[in-house]
Amino acid sequence: MKRAIMALACAATAALVAPAVAAPAQAQTSAQAPAPAADPAAALRKQFVAGHGVRYISTSTLNILGIPAIKVTSNGGYAFGRSGIVAADSTQKVKYSDLLKEKDEDLKGAEDPVRTIVIGRTAYFSGGVYADLLPEGKTWVRVPVQRFDSSLTTGGFFNATDWRTLKTVLTTTKAKGPGGSVNGAKTTLYRGTITLAQLMKISPGLKYSLASLGSNPGKTVVSWKLWVGSDQLVRRASATADLKTKAEGKSVTFTLSDVTTFAGWGRKVTVKAPPRSQVANLSDLDSELPDTQGPVILPND
């Protein structure tokens, strides 16, 4: 049973780690004129100005059978274009429980910080498990990406910087009231529930990252909260859900939770690719990545 739990934990890591490279999905959509309605989705679309962006800090956690197992923190920024995010730069740290590290030798180097840069359909990684695999003189690995899912940029179940996702989530609002202050901004708190199946319809990458957990999307309920400022821009977003699966014939419950705080809407955000001389390709790595990385990206075949 312990071995099965470890396998499931590694699979669940993918659901937490995958967001780091999913930023520019919106760049692949055609530009549309912002809707005139004064609502969070419309306010977000008005932020899509070349050279502008937003900063964020996110924390995702995974509990197994009620016991804390994995915590992922990420901070960085998104650069906008006319139709959404066009680039992202973030640093991510994964913290495994002592119990998991005792059971799996591969996890020992997996807690080192990983920096990720995504520009268009190219992702660059540095640090973490990549450090020991890179050829001498190289500090980055370049990975061409087939597609992205913008709902996974900040971790967790949905991305509040994707206006379509934001609009869909808000249609499931069950309550609305004062949200207090977030980074100095007075907010209104929206809260509700949405099924995982509904989120997967607008975010295909979510299905990819959670597929190995075997949870029933139609029956999995995601509880969410959004703190929205007076300018209708999201200042904080959180979501949590219990994912039930089986390990060696026994039912196991994972609890995934995430919270993301946004700041600096409309400020200048610039994302640059690493120097070419420091970049290697996947084919140049000394060995394959360990399984604990999970399905972080969807590489071109």
GUVO-19013 format. One record per residue (C-alpha): residue number from 0; residue in three letters; x, y, z. Coordinates in steps of 0.001 Angstrom, whole numbers. Layout:
REM residues N
+-----+---------+---------+---------+---------+
: num : residuo :       X :       Y :       Z :
+-----+---------+---------+---------+---------+
: NUM :     ALA :       X :       Y :       Z :
...
+-----+---------+---------+---------+---------+
END
This chain:
REM residues 301
+-----+---------+---------+---------+---------+
: num : residuo :       X :       Y :       Z :
+-----+---------+---------+---------+---------+
:   0 :     MET :       0 :       0 :       0 :
:   1 :     LYS :    2836 :    2416 :     857 :
:   2 :     ARG :    4386 :    1842 :   -2566 :
:   3 :     ALA :    1049 :    2539 :   -4245 :
:   4 :     ILE :     639 :    5738 :   -2232 :
:   5 :     MET :    4096 :    6867 :   -3359 :
:   6 :     ALA :    3191 :    6235 :   -7008 :
:   7 :     LEU :      -6 :    8224 :   -6619 :
:   8 :     ALA :    1846 :   11012 :   -4829 :
:   9 :     CYS :    4272 :   11320 :   -7729 :
:  10 :     ALA :    1353 :   11418 :  -10147 :
:  11 :     ALA :    -360 :   14065 :   -8043 :
:  12 :     THR :    2804 :   16159 :   -8132 :
:  13 :     ALA :    2093 :   16647 :  -11834 :
:  14 :     ALA :   -1175 :   18370 :  -10995 :
:  15 :     LEU :     746 :   20839 :   -8839 :
:  16 :     VAL :    3920 :   21237 :  -10916 :
:  17 :     ALA :    2409 :   21386 :  -14401 :
:  18 :     PRO :    1187 :   24976 :  -14066 :
:  19 :     ALA :    4700 :   26412 :  -14339 :
:  20 :     VAL :    4832 :   26011 :  -18112 :
:  21 :     ALA :    1278 :   26582 :  -19168 :
:  22 :     ALA :    1249 :   30344 :  -19467 :
:  23 :     PRO :     826 :   31457 :  -23086 :
:  24 :     ALA :   -2310 :   29547 :  -24087 :
:  25 :     GLN :   -4263 :   32733 :  -24648 :
:  26 :     ALA :   -1694 :   33946 :  -27140 :
:  27 :     GLN :   -2974 :   31317 :  -29563 :
:  28 :     THR :   -6488 :   32772 :  -29641 :
:  29 :     SER :   -7582 :   35592 :  -31890 :
:  30 :     ALA :   -7963 :   39055 :  -30438 :
:  31 :     GLN :  -11494 :   40228 :  -29688 :
:  32 :     ALA :  -12865 :   43565 :  -28586 :
:  33 :     PRO :  -13392 :   43680 :  -24798 :
:  34 :     ALA :  -16996 :   43268 :  -23700 :
:  35 :     PRO :  -18519 :   46525 :  -22457 :
:  36 :     ALA :  -20077 :   45011 :  -19316 :
:  37 :     ALA :  -18463 :   46024 :  -16014 :
:  38 :     ASP :  -17595 :   42570 :  -14706 :
:  39 :     PRO :  -14339 :   40743 :  -13790 :
:  40 :     ALA :  -14037 :   38958 :  -17145 :
:  41 :     ALA :  -14478 :   42207 :  -19083 :
:  42 :     ALA :  -12105 :   44064 :  -16775 :
:  43 :     LEU :   -9489 :   41338 :  -17277 :
:  44 :     ARG :   -9709 :   41589 :  -21077 :
:  45 :     LYS :   -9016 :   45301 :  -20896 :
:  46 :     GLN :   -5692 :   44451 :  -19238 :
:  47 :     PHE :   -4474 :   42668 :  -22363 :
:  48 :     VAL :   -2106 :   45371 :  -23575 :
:  49 :     ALA :    1305 :   44554 :  -25071 :
:  50 :     GLY :    4078 :   45205 :  -22573 :
:  51 :     HIS :    1751 :   45148 :  -19581 :
:  52 :     GLY :    1148 :   42260 :  -17206 :
:  53 :     VAL :     639 :   41139 :  -13631 :
:  54 :     ARG :    2693 :   39573 :  -10836 :
:  55 :     TYR :    1527 :   36619 :   -8788 :
:  56 :     ILE :    2359 :   34356 :   -5858 :
:  57 :     SER :     703 :   30953 :   -5588 :
:  58 :     THR :     715 :   28046 :   -3160 :
:  59 :     SER :    -641 :   24592 :   -3933 :
:  60 :     THR :    -890 :   21800 :   -1392 :
:  61 :     LEU :   -1645 :   18093 :   -1508 :
:  62 :     ASN :   -2884 :   16058 :    1440 :
:  63 :     ILE :   -3065 :   12270 :    1275 :
:  64 :     LEU :   -5493 :   10608 :    3688 :
:  65 :     GLY :   -5572 :   13897 :    5579 :
:  66 :     ILE :   -1785 :   14037 :    5962 :
:  67 :     PRO :     208 :   16918 :    4344 :
:  68 :     ALA :    2356 :   15427 :    1570 :
:  69 :     ILE :    3388 :   18057 :   -1002 :
:  70 :     LYS :    3532 :   21856 :   -1052 :
:  71 :     VAL :    4407 :   23872 :   -4153 :
:  72 :     THR :    5055 :   27606 :   -4082 :
:  73 :     SER :    5492 :   29715 :   -7194 :
:  74 :     ASN :    6075 :   33398 :   -7807 :
:  75 :     GLY :    6543 :   35269 :  -11033 :
:  76 :     GLY :    4907 :   37415 :  -13647 :
:  77 :     TYR :    2857 :   37191 :  -16822 :
:  78 :     ALA :    3386 :   39420 :  -19847 :
:  79 :     PHE :     242 :   40248 :  -21824 :
:  80 :     GLY :    -432 :   40651 :  -25512 :
:  81 :     ARG :   -3615 :   41758 :  -27245 :
:  82 :     SER :   -5378 :   38441 :  -26651 :
:  83 :     GLY :   -3941 :   37295 :  -23334 :
:  84 :     ILE :    -730 :   35976 :  -21822 :
:  85 :     VAL :    2180 :   35770 :  -24267 :
:  86 :     ALA :    5039 :   34983 :  -21868 :
:  87 :     ALA :    5736 :   34004 :  -18285 :
:  88 :     ASP :    8700 :   33925 :  -15916 :
:  89 :     SER :    8410 :   32107 :  -12590 :
:  90 :     THR :   10379 :   30372 :   -9854 :
:  91 :     GLN :    8903 :   27276 :   -8293 :
:  92 :     LYS :    9756 :   25298 :   -5168 :
:  93 :     VAL :    8413 :   21874 :   -4213 :
:  94 :     LYS :    8427 :   20655 :    -609 :
:  95 :     TYR :    7798 :   16960 :      71 :
:  96 :     SER :    6898 :   15544 :    3472 :
:  97 :     ASP :    9653 :   13699 :    5302 :
:  98 :     LEU :    7662 :   10476 :    4952 :
:  99 :     LEU :    7699 :   10652 :    1161 :
: 100 :     LYS :   11411 :   11515 :    1040 :
: 101 :     GLU :   12203 :    8504 :    3208 :
: 102 :     LYS :   10404 :    6232 :     746 :
: 103 :     ASP :   11755 :    7585 :   -2536 :
: 104 :     GLU :   15409 :    8396 :   -3256 :
: 105 :     ASP :   14446 :   10358 :   -6409 :
: 106 :     LEU :   12831 :   13066 :   -4277 :
: 107 :     LYS :   16058 :   14145 :   -2603 :
: 108 :     GLY :   17042 :   16632 :   -5334 :
: 109 :     ALA :   13513 :   17486 :   -6356 :
: 110 :     GLU :   13110 :   20276 :   -3797 :
: 111 :     ASP :   15691 :   22591 :   -5346 :
: 112 :     PRO :   14088 :   25693 :   -6950 :
: 113 :     VAL :   13232 :   25552 :  -10647 :
: 114 :     ARG :   13008 :   28682 :  -12760 :
: 115 :     THR :   10750 :   28504 :  -15778 :
: 116 :     ILE :   10506 :   30917 :  -18706 :
: 117 :     VAL :    7816 :   30451 :  -21328 :
: 118 :     ILE :    7741 :   32501 :  -24528 :
: 119 :     GLY :    5285 :   31525 :  -27241 :
: 120 :     ARG :    5656 :   27797 :  -27827 :
: 121 :     THR :    9031 :   27443 :  -26141 :
: 122 :     ALA :    9713 :   26690 :  -22478 :
: 123 :     TYR :   13056 :   26996 :  -20688 :
: 124 :     PHE :   13932 :   25325 :  -17369 :
: 125 :     SER :   16843 :   25916 :  -15014 :
: 126 :     GLY :   17779 :   24462 :  -11640 :
: 127 :     GLY :   16067 :   21712 :   -9679 :
: 128 :     VAL :   16259 :   18222 :  -11165 :
: 129 :     TYR :   17572 :   19711 :  -14421 :
: 130 :     ALA :   20823 :   20989 :  -12907 :
: 131 :     ASP :   22619 :   17632 :  -12703 :
: 132 :     LEU :   21385 :   16505 :  -16124 :
: 133 :     LEU :   22642 :   19444 :  -18183 :
: 134 :     PRO :   25890 :   19280 :  -20193 :
: 135 :     GLU :   28861 :   21252 :  -18905 :
: 136 :     GLY :   28516 :   24976 :  -19542 :
: 137 :     LYS :   24723 :   24840 :  -19924 :
: 138 :     THR :   22308 :   26136 :  -17300 :
: 139 :     TRP :   19000 :   25912 :  -19180 :
: 140 :     VAL :   17125 :   23258 :  -21132 :
: 141 :     ARG :   14829 :   24305 :  -23995 :
: 142 :     VAL :   11613 :   22415 :  -24647 :
: 143 :     PRO :    9339 :   23072 :  -27656 :
: 144 :     VAL :    5704 :   22873 :  -26607 :
: 145 :     GLN :    2830 :   21604 :  -28680 :
: 146 :     ARG :     128 :   23438 :  -26781 :
: 147 :     PHE :    -557 :   25086 :  -23466 :
: 148 :     ASP :   -3519 :   25312 :  -21118 :
: 149 :     SER :   -3803 :   28747 :  -19596 :
: 150 :     SER :   -5914 :   27501 :  -16687 :
: 151 :     LEU :   -2799 :   25876 :  -15266 :
: 152 :     THR :    -453 :   28832 :  -15205 :
: 153 :     THR :    -628 :   29482 :  -11485 :
: 154 :     GLY :   -1289 :   26025 :  -10139 :
: 155 :     GLY :   -4442 :   24312 :   -9018 :
: 156 :     PHE :   -7773 :   24019 :  -10743 :
: 157 :     PHE :   -8245 :   27224 :  -12737 :
: 158 :     ASN :   -6414 :   30348 :  -13812 :
: 159 :     ALA :   -8027 :   33673 :  -12995 :
: 160 :     THR :   -6038 :   35380 :  -15796 :
: 161 :     ASP :   -7969 :   33456 :  -18471 :
: 162 :     TRP :  -11113 :   35500 :  -19094 :
: 163 :     ARG :  -13114 :   32571 :  -20486 :
: 164 :     THR :  -12337 :   30445 :  -17457 :
: 165 :     LEU :  -13056 :   33345 :  -15119 :
: 166 :     LYS :  -16408 :   33980 :  -16784 :
: 167 :     THR :  -17385 :   30299 :  -16550 :
: 168 :     VAL :  -16411 :   30020 :  -12889 :
: 169 :     LEU :  -18363 :   33150 :  -11963 :
: 170 :     THR :  -21552 :   31694 :  -13464 :
: 171 :     THR :  -21475 :   29135 :  -10625 :
: 172 :     THR :  -21423 :   31805 :   -7892 :
: 173 :     LYS :  -23497 :   30856 :   -4841 :
: 174 :     ALA :  -22667 :   33745 :   -2506 :
: 175 :     LYS :  -21225 :   37252 :   -2646 :
: 176 :     GLY :  -20170 :   39585 :     144 :
: 177 :     PRO :  -17403 :   41742 :    1649 :
: 178 :     GLY :  -13950 :   40213 :    1153 :
: 179 :     GLY :  -11825 :   42516 :    3269 :
: 180 :     SER :   -8522 :   43979 :    2078 :
: 181 :     VAL :   -6053 :   42146 :    -182 :
: 182 :     ASN :   -2720 :   43914 :    -720 :
: 183 :     GLY :   -4377 :   47187 :     262 :
: 184 :     ALA :   -7345 :   46799 :   -2080 :
: 185 :     LYS :  -10884 :   46566 :    -734 :
: 186 :     THR :  -12504 :   43459 :   -2224 :
: 187 :     THR :  -15771 :   41649 :   -2770 :
: 188 :     LEU :  -15677 :   37916 :   -2109 :
: 189 :     TYR :  -17404 :   35602 :   -4588 :
: 190 :     ARG :  -17716 :   31917 :   -3742 :
: 191 :     GLY :  -19259 :   28859 :   -5315 :
: 192 :     THR :  -18735 :   25310 :   -6542 :
: 193 :     ILE :  -18077 :   23836 :   -9964 :
: 194 :     THR :  -17458 :   20285 :  -11103 :
: 195 :     LEU :  -14081 :   19161 :  -12331 :
: 196 :     ALA :  -15793 :   18052 :  -15557 :
: 197 :     GLN :  -16968 :   21637 :  -16187 :
: 198 :     LEU :  -13460 :   22985 :  -15671 :
: 199 :     MET :  -11965 :   20361 :  -17977 :
: 200 :     LYS :  -14238 :   21484 :  -20812 :
: 201 :     ILE :  -12648 :   24925 :  -20837 :
: 202 :     SER :   -9197 :   23726 :  -19718 :
: 203 :     PRO :   -8091 :   20540 :  -21532 :
: 204 :     GLY :   -4687 :   20600 :  -19846 :
: 205 :     LEU :   -6370 :   20097 :  -16467 :
: 206 :     LYS :   -7631 :   16714 :  -17636 :
: 207 :     TYR :   -4110 :   15836 :  -18777 :
: 208 :     SER :   -2478 :   16711 :  -15469 :
: 209 :     LEU :   -5061 :   14906 :  -13319 :
: 210 :     ALA :   -5637 :   11877 :  -15556 :
: 211 :     SER :   -3299 :    9574 :  -13620 :
: 212 :     LEU :   -5226 :   10127 :  -10394 :
: 213 :     GLY :   -8295 :    8352 :  -11752 :
: 214 :     SER :  -10846 :   10654 :  -10109 :
: 215 :     ASN :  -14385 :   10918 :  -11519 :
: 216 :     PRO :  -14551 :   14467 :  -12977 :
: 217 :     GLY :  -18335 :   14527 :  -13099 :
: 218 :     LYS :  -18643 :   13770 :   -9395 :
: 219 :     THR :  -15661 :   15802 :   -8176 :
: 220 :     VAL :  -16794 :   19152 :   -6780 :
: 221 :     VAL :  -14329 :   22047 :   -6691 :
: 222 :     SER :  -15070 :   24737 :   -4104 :
: 223 :     TRP :  -13732 :   28124 :   -5164 :
: 224 :     LYS :  -13358 :   31718 :   -3931 :
: 225 :     LEU :  -12501 :   34937 :   -5766 :
: 226 :     TRP :  -11577 :   38241 :   -4138 :
: 227 :     VAL :  -12376 :   41026 :   -6620 :
: 228 :     GLY :  -11343 :   44667 :   -6233 :
: 229 :     SER :  -13517 :   47713 :   -6904 :
: 230 :     ASP :  -11901 :   47884 :  -10365 :
: 231 :     GLN :  -13276 :   44367 :  -11002 :
: 232 :     LEU :   -9794 :   42823 :  -11171 :
: 233 :     VAL :   -9126 :   39605 :   -9260 :
: 234 :     ARG :   -6784 :   40091 :   -6303 :
: 235 :     ARG :   -6881 :   36522 :   -4998 :
: 236 :     ALA :   -8265 :   33165 :   -6126 :
: 237 :     SER :   -8490 :   29864 :   -4292 :
: 238 :     ALA :   -9922 :   26404 :   -4928 :
: 239 :     THR :   -9992 :   23025 :   -3220 :
: 240 :     ALA :  -11350 :   19552 :   -3973 :
: 241 :     ASP :  -11160 :   15967 :   -2801 :
: 242 :     LEU :   -9999 :   13554 :   -5508 :
: 243 :     LYS :  -10907 :    9940 :   -4818 :
: 244 :     THR :   -9012 :    7118 :   -6470 :
: 245 :     LYS :   -7895 :    3562 :   -5735 :
: 246 :     ALA :   -4536 :    2130 :   -4660 :
: 247 :     GLU :   -4191 :   -1645 :   -4525 :
: 248 :     GLY :   -7964 :   -1986 :   -4447 :
: 249 :     LYS :   -8443 :     480 :   -1597 :
: 250 :     SER :  -10032 :    3905 :   -1835 :
: 251 :     VAL :   -7628 :    6808 :   -1321 :
: 252 :     THR :   -8594 :   10474 :   -1026 :
: 253 :     PHE :   -6291 :   13287 :   -2142 :
: 254 :     THR :   -7149 :   16834 :   -1172 :
: 255 :     LEU :   -5768 :   19422 :   -3599 :
: 256 :     SER :   -5897 :   23087 :   -2587 :
: 257 :     ASP :   -4467 :   26227 :   -4133 :
: 258 :     VAL :   -4430 :   29963 :   -3547 :
: 259 :     THR :   -3018 :   32656 :   -5862 :
: 260 :     THR :   -2598 :   36342 :   -5085 :
: 261 :     PHE :   -2199 :   38915 :   -7887 :
: 262 :     ALA :    -558 :   42327 :   -7712 :
: 263 :     GLY :     568 :   45100 :  -10038 :
: 264 :     TRP :   -2133 :   44817 :  -12675 :
: 265 :     GLY :   -1199 :   46883 :  -15723 :
: 266 :     ARG :    2448 :   47361 :  -14814 :
: 267 :     LYS :    5247 :   46666 :  -17264 :
: 268 :     VAL :    6337 :   43021 :  -17375 :
: 269 :     THR :    9198 :   41922 :  -19643 :
: 270 :     VAL :   10149 :   38281 :  -20199 :
: 271 :     LYS :   13389 :   37458 :  -22025 :
: 272 :     ALA :   14754 :   34127 :  -23219 :
: 273 :     PRO :   18021 :   32897 :  -21620 :
: 274 :     PRO :   21290 :   33503 :  -23556 :
: 275 :     ARG :   21601 :   30940 :  -26363 :
: 276 :     SER :   25069 :   29931 :  -25203 :
: 277 :     GLN :   23595 :   28656 :  -21927 :
: 278 :     VAL :   20721 :   26657 :  -23437 :
: 279 :     ALA :   20660 :   22918 :  -24158 :
: 280 :     ASN :   17989 :   20775 :  -25845 :
: 281 :     LEU :   16203 :   17817 :  -24275 :
: 282 :     SER :   18289 :   15511 :  -26459 :
: 283 :     ASP :   21441 :   16923 :  -24832 :
: 284 :     LEU :   20502 :   15859 :  -21292 :
: 285 :     ASP :   22623 :   13173 :  -19675 :
: 286 :     SER :   19560 :   11082 :  -18788 :
: 287 :     GLU :   15778 :   11171 :  -18760 :
: 288 :     LEU :   13945 :   13227 :  -16175 :
: 289 :     PRO :   12754 :   11359 :  -13073 :
: 290 :     ASP :    9115 :   10310 :  -12904 :
: 291 :     THR :    8441 :   12759 :  -10070 :
: 292 :     GLN :    8381 :   15588 :  -12590 :
: 293 :     GLY :    5118 :   14293 :  -13965 :
: 294 :     PRO :    3579 :   15477 :  -17239 :
: 295 :     VAL :    4882 :   19016 :  -16945 :
: 296 :     ILE :    4631 :   19778 :  -20650 :
: 297 :     LEU :    3275 :   18471 :  -23894 :
: 298 :     PRO :    6366 :   18298 :  -26132 :
: 299 :     ASN :    6249 :   18310 :  -29916 :
: 300 :     ASP :    6564 :   14839 :  -31421 :
+-----+---------+---------+---------+---------+
END
